[in-house]
Amino acid sequence: MWERFSYYGMRAFLIYYMTASVAAGGLGFPVASAGNIYGLYTGSAWGAAILGGIIADRWLGQYRSVLIGGIIIALGHFTLAFRPLPFFYTGLIFIVVGTGLLKPNVSTLVGGLYAPGDARRDAGFSLFYMGINLGALFGPLVAGYLAQEVDWHIGFACAGVGMTAGLIQYVVGRNRLQSPVAQPSQSAEPRTTNPEPPSAGGLSATEMKRLGAIVIFFLVAILFWGAYEQAGSTLALFADRNTRLEVFGFAFPSSWFQSVQPIFVITLAPIAAWIWIRLRDRDPSVPTKLALGVLFMGLAFAVLVPAGAMAQGEGVRVSPWWLVASYGISELGELCLYPVGLSAVTKLSPARIVGVMMGVWMLSNAFGNMLAGSSARFFVSMPLQRYFAVVAIILFVTAAVMFVLVRPIKRLMGGVR
């Protein structure tokens, strides 16, 4: 929760800080350059997860990797509190390294809390996802407000305070985690009493097929995150420059839009968990859930097409409810894709490389973030309604292909649900 407070609290105003004029305390970067830096930073933070998984599996274990990663993240945010430009880049690098250590391994710890074959695992990950989104909710409200309304660097420091609080809580509550260093062996599905002979790379044929399923999920997730993570780039600029920052007479900073998605997660995640449990044997398969996730993400951008058309008028700011509706639909998609994907990776991965595979899964978010960052250039080079429509069409086509492939993917999964 506290790690997401720090990450999303800072992300909520990062592109605003980079594009704000020097006179206003910002860096004065052009939109395209700021978008590329945003994409490289957020993408690297997720991409570093694969190295974090390797380090945990081979040397540190999950518990210590999360602890050390959290310390480095806190140092990064406090470094950003200093004004000179070198501190800006150094702070981002620290956060990338720390997130790489923390992100995949905290999810692996959660997977290890459930016995092999426990049907509650998908629901458990949905509740876990709700919990960490409390941080994503309050981070923009607190750090975003301080950054935009008081001082940019106080916002950065506030994010560091949140991460420090998380470290304290993590150490104090460590006894609630079941043998954290040994979690990978508990995270995978049980093996048969007569295991298959290993193939190339020491993996059995069944394991290779299951890894093939993860690769397909990975490719689909890239496009999903490429759209979803525009909440911090293209859609953040749309919120700041083309949307009325007022609801029922109450004015608010544009960074507060970053808290809308977590509100929907916190509201909807318990419902999603309850639905997955109630459906039992009729529970949709993992590939079906992922296809639904991409479909909802396409609908989220389709909703913005008329808003983009209206915003093309000179001096026109559209209602904030357009973005609220879009974010709400996108969260239906995220709840179908992200926690379910986390759960699937812990079930499909061979026990000895589960940390690495969790990093591979998060690498999809890395590529998606880079796509989202580079897309910021279209904010100033393409009519908004056309851009929103193109993104929606790409996602609809991807969802259709995924629905067609549901049965072949289920065969690759080898009986894992």
C-alpha positions in Angstrom: 0.0 0.0 0.0 2.7 2.5 1.0 4.9 1.7 -2.0 2.0 2.4 -4.3 1.3 5.6 -2.3 4.8 6.8 -3.1 4.9 5.6 -6.7 1.5 6.9 -7.8 1.7 9.9 -5.7 4.8 11.0 -7.6 3.6 9.8 -10.9 0.4 11.8 -10.6 2.3 15.1 -11.1 5.5 13.9 -12.8 4.5 15.0 -16.4 3.1 18.3 -15.0 6.4 19.0 -13.3 8.4 18.3 -16.4 6.2 20.4 -18.7 5.7 23.3 -16.3 7.7 26.4 -17.1 11.0 27.1 -15.3 9.3 30.3 -13.9 6.6 28.0 -12.3 9.3 25.8 -10.7 9.1 23.1 -13.4 11.7 21.8 -15.9 10.2 23.4 -19.0 10.4 20.3 -21.2 8.4 20.0 -24.4 5.5 17.6 -24.2 7.1 15.0 -26.5 10.3 14.9 -24.5 8.5 14.8 -21.2 6.4 11.9 -22.5 9.5 10.0 -23.5 11.1 10.5 -20.1 7.9 9.5 -18.4 7.6 6.3 -20.5 11.3 5.4 -20.0 11.1 5.9 -16.3 7.8 4.0 -15.6 8.7 1.4 -18.2 12.1 0.8 -16.6 10.5 0.6 -13.1 8.4 -2.3 -14.3 11.1 -3.8 -16.5 13.6 -4.0 -13.7 11.3 -6.5 -12.1 12.7 -9.3 -14.1 16.2 -8.6 -12.6 14.6 -8.3 -9.2 13.0 -11.7 -9.6 16.4 -13.3 -10.6 18.1 -11.7 -7.6 15.4 -12.9 -5.2 15.4 -16.5 -6.6 19.2 -16.9 -6.6 20.5 -14.8 -3.7 18.3 -12.7 -1.5 14.9 -14.4 -1.3 11.6 -12.6 -1.5 11.5 -11.0 2.0 14.9 -9.3 1.9 14.5 -8.2 -1.7 11.3 -6.4 -0.8 13.0 -4.8 2.2 16.1 -3.6 0.3 14.0 -2.4 -2.6 11.8 -0.3 -0.3 14.8 1.4 1.2 16.2 2.3 -2.2 12.8 3.6 -3.3 12.6 5.9 -0.3 16.1 7.2 -1.0 15.0 8.0 -4.6 12.0 10.1 -3.5 14.1 12.0 -1.0 16.7 12.7 -3.7 14.0 14.1 -6.0 13.2 16.6 -3.2 16.4 18.6 -4.2 16.0 21.1 -7.0 19.1 20.7 -9.3 18.5 18.7 -12.4 21.1 15.9 -11.7 19.1 15.0 -8.5 16.0 14.6 -10.7 17.6 11.9 -12.9 19.4 10.2 -10.0 16.2 10.0 -8.0 14.3 8.4 -10.9 17.1 5.8 -11.2 16.9 4.9 -7.5 13.2 4.4 -7.8 13.6 2.2 -10.8 16.2 -0.1 -9.0 14.1 -0.2 -5.8 10.9 -1.0 -7.6 12.6 -3.7 -9.6 13.5 -5.5 -6.3 10.2 -4.9 -4.6 7.5 -5.3 -7.2 7.7 -8.9 -8.4 8.7 -10.3 -5.0 5.8 -8.9 -3.0 3.4 -10.5 -5.4 5.3 -13.8 -5.1 4.9 -13.6 -1.3 1.2 -13.3 -1.7 1.1 -16.3 -4.0 2.9 -18.3 -1.3 0.2 -17.6 1.3 -2.1 -20.1 -0.5 -1.7 -23.8 -0.7 -1.2 -25.4 -4.1 -4.6 -25.8 -5.8 -6.4 -23.4 -3.4 -9.4 -22.1 -5.3 -9.3 -18.8 -3.3 -6.1 -17.7 -4.9 -7.7 -15.5 -7.7 -10.0 -13.9 -5.1 -7.0 -13.4 -2.8 -5.1 -11.5 -5.4 -8.1 -9.4 -6.1 -8.3 -8.4 -2.4 -4.5 -7.9 -2.4 -4.9 -5.6 -5.4 -7.6 -3.7 -3.6 -5.4 -3.2 -0.6 -2.4 -1.7 -2.5 -4.8 0.5 -4.4 -5.5 2.3 -1.1 -2.0 3.7 -1.6 -2.7 4.6 -5.2 -5.8 6.5 -4.0 -4.3 8.6 -1.3 -0.9 9.2 -3.0 -2.2 11.6 -5.7 -4.6 13.3 -3.2 -1.8 14.1 -0.8 1.5 14.2 -2.8 -0.3 15.6 -5.9 -1.9 18.4 -3.9 1.3 19.4 -2.2 3.2 19.4 -5.5 0.7 21.4 -7.5 -0.6 23.7 -4.8 2.5 24.2 -2.5 5.8 23.2 -4.0 6.8 20.4 -6.5 9.7 19.2 -4.3 7.5 18.9 -1.2 5.4 16.5 -3.2 8.4 14.4 -4.0 9.5 14.4 -0.3 5.9 13.4 0.8 6.2 10.3 -1.4 9.4 9.4 0.4 7.7 9.7 3.8 5.0 7.2 2.6 7.6 4.7 1.5 9.4 5.0 4.9 6.1 4.3 6.7 5.7 1.2 4.5 9.1 -0.1 5.5 8.4 0.2 9.2 5.1 -1.6 8.7 6.7 -4.4 6.7 9.4 -5.1 9.3 7.0 -5.0 12.2 4.5 -7.4 10.5 7.1 -9.8 9.0 5.9 -12.7 11.3 2.5 -12.7 9.4 4.3 -14.0 6.3 4.7 -17.7 6.0 8.4 -18.6 5.6 9.0 -15.7 3.1 12.4 -16.8 1.9 11.0 -20.2 0.9 7.9 -18.8 -0.9 8.7 -19.9 -4.5 8.4 -23.5 -3.6 4.9 -22.9 -2.4 3.7 -20.8 -5.3 3.4 -23.3 -8.1 0.9 -26.0 -8.8 1.7 -29.5 -7.3 3.7 -31.7 -9.6 2.7 -35.2 -10.5 4.2 -38.2 -8.7 5.7 -39.4 -12.0 7.2 -36.2 -13.3 7.9 -35.8 -17.0 11.5 -36.1 -18.1 13.1 -32.7 -18.6 13.5 -31.3 -22.1 15.8 -28.5 -23.2 16.7 -26.1 -20.4 15.6 -28.6 -17.8 11.9 -28.0 -18.3 9.3 -30.7 -19.1 7.0 -30.5 -22.1 4.1 -29.5 -19.9 6.2 -26.8 -18.3 7.2 -25.5 -21.7 3.6 -25.3 -22.8 2.6 -23.5 -19.7 5.4 -21.0 -20.3 4.0 -20.6 -23.8 0.6 -19.5 -22.3 2.4 -16.9 -20.2 4.1 -15.5 -23.3 0.7 -15.0 -24.9 -0.7 -13.3 -21.8 2.5 -11.2 -21.9 1.9 -10.0 -25.4 -1.8 -9.2 -24.9 -1.0 -7.3 -21.6 1.5 -5.0 -23.4 -1.3 -3.5 -25.5 -3.6 -3.3 -22.5 -1.0 -1.4 -20.4 -0.1 0.8 -23.4 -3.6 2.2 -23.2 -4.2 2.0 -19.4 -1.0 3.8 -18.4 -1.9 6.8 -20.5 -3.6 7.9 -17.4 -0.2 9.4 -16.4 0.7 10.8 -19.9 -1.8 11.6 -22.6 -4.9 11.4 -20.4 -3.1 13.4 -17.7 -2.5 16.2 -20.2 -6.1 15.9 -21.4 -7.2 16.3 -17.8 -5.0 19.3 -17.2 -5.6 21.2 -20.4 -9.0 20.1 -21.7 -11.1 19.2 -18.7 -12.9 21.3 -16.2 -11.3 21.0 -12.8 -14.4 21.4 -10.8 -17.2 19.2 -9.5 -20.3 20.6 -7.8 -18.5 23.9 -7.3 -15.5 22.3 -5.8 -12.2 23.0 -7.6 -9.3 20.5 -7.4 -5.8 20.0 -8.9 -5.6 17.9 -12.1 -3.4 15.3 -10.4 -6.5 14.3 -8.4 -7.8 12.5 -11.5 -5.1 9.9 -10.8 -7.1 8.8 -7.7 -10.3 8.0 -9.7 -9.0 4.6 -10.9 -8.0 3.4 -7.4 -11.4 4.4 -6.1 -13.0 2.1 -8.6 -10.6 -0.7 -7.8 -11.3 -0.5 -4.1 -15.0 -0.5 -4.8 -15.1 -3.2 -7.4 -12.3 -5.6 -6.3 -14.4 -7.2 -3.5 -17.2 -7.7 -5.9 -14.9 -9.3 -8.5 -13.4 -11.6 -5.8 -16.9 -12.6 -4.7 -18.0 -13.3 -8.3 -14.9 -15.5 -9.0 -15.6 -17.6 -5.8 -19.4 -17.9 -6.4 -19.0 -19.0 -10.0 -16.7 -22.0 -8.8 -16.6 -24.4 -11.7 -18.3 -21.9 -14.0 -15.6 -19.4 -13.3 -14.3 -18.0 -16.7 -10.9 -19.3 -17.7 -7.8 -17.1 -17.4 -7.6 -16.3 -21.2 -11.3 -15.4 -21.2 -10.8 -13.0 -18.3 -7.8 -11.4 -20.1 -9.9 -11.0 -23.3 -12.6 -9.3 -21.3 -10.0 -7.0 -19.8 -8.8 -5.8 -23.2 -12.4 -5.4 -24.4 -13.2 -3.1 -21.4 -10.1 -1.1 -22.0 -11.2 -0.5 -25.6 -14.6 0.7 -24.4 -12.8 3.1 -22.0 -11.2 4.9 -25.0 -14.3 4.7 -27.1 -16.1 6.7 -24.5 -13.5 9.5 -24.9 -14.1 9.9 -28.6 -16.9 12.4 -28.3 -15.1 14.2 -25.5 -12.1 14.6 -27.7 -14.2 16.0 -30.5 -15.7 18.6 -28.1 -12.3 19.5 -26.7 -11.0 20.6 -30.1 -13.0 23.8 -29.8 -11.0 26.9 -28.9 -10.9 27.3 -25.1 -13.4 24.5 -24.5 -13.0 22.3 -21.4 -15.2 19.2 -21.2 -17.0 17.8 -18.2 -14.8 15.8 -15.8 -17.3 13.0 -15.9 -16.0 11.9 -19.3 -12.7 10.9 -17.7 -14.4 9.5 -14.6 -16.6 7.2 -16.9 -13.6 6.2 -18.9 -11.5 5.4 -15.8 -14.4 3.4 -14.3 -14.7 1.2 -17.4 -10.9 0.8 -17.6 -10.9 -0.5 -14.0 -13.3 -3.3 -15.0 -10.7 -4.3 -17.5 -7.8 -4.1 -15.1 -9.6 -6.3 -12.5 -10.1 -8.9 -15.2 -6.5 -8.7 -16.3 -3.9 -7.8 -13.7 -4.8 -9.7 -10.5 -5.8 -12.7 -12.5 -2.6 -12.5 -14.5 -0.6 -12.4 -11.3 -2.4 -15.4 -10.0 -1.9 -17.3 -13.3 1.8 -16.7 -13.3 2.3 -18.1 -9.8 0.3 -21.2 -10.9 1.8 -21.8 -14.3 5.5 -21.1 -13.6 7.9 -23.9 -12.6 8.6 -23.5 -8.9 12.3 -22.8 -9.4 11.8 -19.8 -11.7 8.6 -18.3 -10.4 10.3 -15.1 -9.4 11.8 -14.7 -12.8 8.4 -15.4 -14.5 6.7 -12.8 -12.3 9.3 -10.4 -13.5 8.6 -11.4 -17.1 4.9 -10.8 -16.5 5.6 -7.3 -15.2 7.9 -6.6 -18.2 4.6 -6.4 -20.2 3.8 -3.4 -18.0 7.2 -2.0 -18.8 6.7 -2.1 -22.5 3.1 -0.8 -22.0 4.4 2.2 -20.1 6.9 3.0 -22.8 4.1 2.9 -25.3 2.0 5.2 -23.1 4.8 7.7 -22.7 5.7 7.8 -26.4 2.0 8.3 -27.2 2.1 11.7 -25.5 3.4 13.2 -28.7 0.0 12.5 -30.4 -1.6 14.9 -27.9 -0.2 17.8 -29.8 0.1 16.3 -33.3 -3.3 14.5 -33.9 -7.0 15.4 -33.3 -7.9 13.9 -30.0 -11.1 12.2 -31.2 -9.1 10.4 -33.9 -6.4 9.3 -31.5 -8.9 7.9 -29.0 -10.7 6.1 -31.8 -7.5 4.5 -33.1 -6.5 3.2 -29.6 -10.0 1.8 -29.1 -10.0 -0.1 -32.5 -6.6 -1.7 -31.7 -7.9 -2.9 -28.4 -11.2 -4.3 -29.9 -9.3 -6.3 -32.5 -6.9 -7.7 -29.8 -9.8 -8.7 -27.7 -11.5 -10.5 -30.6 -8.3 -12.4 -31.4 -8.0 -13.4 -27.7 -11.5 -14.7 -27.6 -10.8 -16.9 -30.6 -7.7 -18.3 -29.0 -9.3 -19.2 -25.6 -9.5 -23.0 -26.2 -5.9 -23.4 -27.6 -4.5 -21.4 -24.7 -6.4 -23.5 -22.2 -4.7 -26.6 -23.8 -1.4 -25.0 -23.3 -2.2 -24.4 -19.6 -2.4 -28.2 -19.1 -5.3 -28.3 -16.7 -4.3 -25.3 -14.6 -7.3 -23.0 -13.9 
